[in-house]
Amino acid sequence: MALLSVCETTTFRWSFEEDVDRYRRLGIAGIGVWRQKLSDFGEEKGAELLAEYGLKVSSLHWAGGFTGSDGRSYKAAIEDAMDAVRLAGELKAECLLVYSGARGGHTYNHARRLFRDALKTLAPMAEQHGVNLAIEPMHPACAEDFTFITNWDEYLQVFSAVDSPRLKLLLDTYHLGFEEGLIERIPELVPRIGLVQLGDGRGAPSTEQNRCLLGKGVVPLREIVARLRTHGYDGFFEIELIGEDLESMDYEQILRESLQFCQTIDLP
C-alpha cells in the first residue's frame, strides 16, 4: 500500500527531534531522513527515536559527489557513501539517494565512468544491507551542483551499465514533471522506481528550485500519481517542498495543506 512521508528538507529549520514528533502528530507514516540533521541529533539516539514513534524511513539523504565537484577525492566520496549505505541499512530505509556530482571539468564520458564505477563499487554493499540506491535525475536548470543526470534516458544509460537489482530511480515530480512524455513513459519506468518525491511548481525552474504548495502549480500531479498506482507503484510518496515562495510560510501550514491535497488524489 502506498504511504506518505515528508523529506526533512521541507522543514529545514526544525530539528530532527521536532521533525519526528510533528510528522507523527500529523499522522504522517514516514520520514525522508537528512543525514546532517540526524548527525546533529546523534545516529543511535535518532534510530531509537524513530522506533519509539513508529516512523518508517522512506529515504536517507544523501551520498555522492564522485566527480570531485564538492572538493572531496573520489576515495573520500566512496568511503562516505559506504557509511551512508550502512546507516541506511541500520535505519531500514527504503533507499539511499545518490547523486553523481557535477560534471565539472570532466568530459561527459569520464564523468559517466566515475559515476558508473562508484555504483559498481557500492552495489554489492547495498545488496548486503538490503538498501536501494536511488538515482535522482534533476531538472538541468538546477542540477549543476549535484548531478549531470538530468533526464530519464541518462538514468537508463547508467542503469543498463550497472547490473544490480538495488539500483533504482528517484522520480521527483518537480524535476521530471515538466519533461515531455512523462506520463506516457511511467508504465515502462515503474519497475525501476525506488521512490517518488512529490513537488509542484508554477513553472519549470530557471535557476534554483522554487517549489510551491502541492496542487498550486502546473505539474500534473493527479495524473502522474494515478498512472503510477495503476501500473503497480506501491512505495512511498515523499513530499519535498523547498524554495523562495515557501520560505515565509509556517511549516505546520505547509504540511497540513500538503496532506489535504494528497487526500484529494487518494493518497493516505
MOSUL-V603123 format. One record per backbone hydrogen bond with DSSP energy under -0.5 kcal/mol. NH is the residue of the N-H (numbers start at 0). CO is the residue of the C=O. E is the energy in kcal/mol with one decimal. If there is no record, write none. Layout:
nh & co & e
NH & CO & E
NH & CO & E
This chain:
nh & co & e
2 & 234 & -0.8
4 & 236 & -2.1
5 & 29 & -1.2
6 & 238 & -2.8
7 & 31 & -2.5
9 & 6 & -2.1
10 & 7 & -0.5
11 & 8 & -0.8
13 & 10 & -1.4
18 & 14 & -2.6
19 & 15 & -2.5
20 & 16 & -2.3
21 & 17 & -3.0
22 & 18 & -2.7
23 & 19 & -1.8
24 & 20 & -2.1
25 & 21 & -1.4
26 & 23 & -1.7
27 & 22 & -2.4
28 & 3 & -0.7
29 & 3 & -1.2
30 & 55 & -2.2
31 & 5 & -2.8
32 & 30 & -0.9
32 & 58 & -2.3
34 & 32 & -0.6
34 & 60 & -2.6
37 & 33 & -2.2
38 & 34 & -2.8
39 & 35 & -2.3
40 & 36 & -1.8
41 & 37 & -2.8
45 & 41 & -2.9
46 & 42 & -2.4
47 & 43 & -1.9
48 & 44 & -2.4
49 & 45 & -2.5
50 & 46 & -2.0
51 & 47 & -2.4
52 & 48 & -2.3
53 & 49 & -1.0
54 & 49 & -1.9
55 & 28 & -2.2
57 & 30 & -1.5
57 & 55 & -0.8
58 & 30 & -1.0
59 & 94 & -1.6
60 & 32 & -3.1
62 & 96 & -2.2
64 & 98 & -1.1
65 & 99 & -1.0
66 & 99 & -0.9
67 & 64 & -1.5
70 & 67 & -1.6
76 & 72 & -2.3
77 & 73 & -2.3
78 & 74 & -2.5
79 & 75 & -2.3
80 & 76 & -2.2
81 & 77 & -2.4
82 & 78 & -2.0
83 & 79 & -2.1
84 & 80 & -2.4
85 & 81 & -2.3
86 & 82 & -2.4
87 & 83 & -2.8
88 & 84 & -2.2
89 & 85 & -2.2
90 & 86 & -2.3
91 & 87 & -0.5
91 & 88 & -0.8
92 & 87 & -2.7
93 & 56 & -2.1
95 & 131 & -2.8
96 & 59 & -2.5
97 & 133 & -2.6
98 & 62 & -2.4
100 & 145 & -2.4
105 & 102 & -2.0
110 & 106 & -2.7
111 & 107 & -2.8
112 & 108 & -1.9
113 & 109 & -2.4
114 & 110 & -2.2
115 & 111 & -2.8
116 & 112 & -2.7
117 & 113 & -2.1
118 & 114 & -2.4
119 & 115 & -2.1
120 & 116 & -1.8
121 & 117 & -2.3
122 & 118 & -2.5
123 & 119 & -0.6
125 & 121 & -2.5
126 & 122 & -2.5
127 & 123 & -2.1
128 & 124 & -2.1
129 & 125 & -0.7
129 & 126 & -0.5
130 & 125 & -2.7
131 & 93 & -0.8
132 & 165 & -3.3
133 & 95 & -2.5
133 & 131 & -0.7
134 & 132 & -0.7
134 & 167 & -2.6
135 & 97 & -1.0
136 & 134 & -0.7
136 & 169 & -0.6
137 & 148 & -2.1
141 & 138 & -1.9
142 & 138 & -0.5
145 & 142 & -2.3
146 & 142 & -2.6
149 & 147 & -0.8
154 & 150 & -1.7
155 & 151 & -2.7
156 & 152 & -1.8
157 & 153 & -1.5
158 & 154 & -2.8
159 & 155 & -2.4
160 & 156 & -0.9
160 & 157 & -0.7
161 & 157 & -1.1
161 & 158 & -0.7
162 & 160 & -0.6
163 & 161 & -1.5
166 & 163 & -1.3
167 & 132 & -3.1
167 & 165 & -0.6
168 & 191 & -2.7
169 & 134 & -3.0
170 & 168 & -0.7
170 & 194 & -2.5
171 & 169 & -0.9
172 & 170 & -0.6
172 & 196 & -2.7
175 & 171 & -2.7
176 & 172 & -1.1
178 & 175 & -1.6
181 & 178 & -1.5
184 & 180 & -1.5
184 & 181 & -0.7
185 & 181 & -0.8
185 & 182 & -0.7
187 & 184 & -0.6
188 & 184 & -1.4
189 & 185 & -2.2
191 & 188 & -2.2
192 & 188 & -0.8
192 & 189 & -1.3
193 & 168 & -2.8
194 & 168 & -1.3
195 & 235 & -1.5
196 & 170 & -2.5
197 & 237 & -2.6
198 & 196 & -0.6
199 & 211 & -0.6
206 & 207 & -0.7
210 & 241 & -2.7
211 & 199 & -2.1
215 & 212 & -2.2
217 & 200 & -2.9
220 & 218 & -2.7
223 & 219 & -2.5
224 & 220 & -2.9
225 & 221 & -2.1
226 & 222 & -2.3
227 & 223 & -2.5
228 & 224 & -2.4
229 & 225 & -2.4
230 & 226 & -1.8
231 & 228 & -1.5
232 & 227 & -2.7
233 & 231 & -0.5
236 & 2 & -2.9
237 & 195 & -3.2
237 & 235 & -0.6
238 & 4 & -3.0
238 & 236 & -0.6
239 & 197 & -2.3
245 & 242 & -1.5
246 & 242 & -0.7
246 & 243 & -0.9
248 & 245 & -1.6
253 & 249 & -2.2
254 & 250 & -2.6
255 & 251 & -2.7
256 & 252 & -2.7
257 & 253 & -2.0
258 & 254 & -2.5
259 & 255 & -2.3
260 & 256 & -2.2
261 & 257 & -2.4
262 & 258 & -1.8
263 & 259 & -1.0
263 & 260 & -0.8
264 & 260 & -0.8
264 & 261 & -0.8
265 & 262 & -1.3
266 & 261 & -2.8
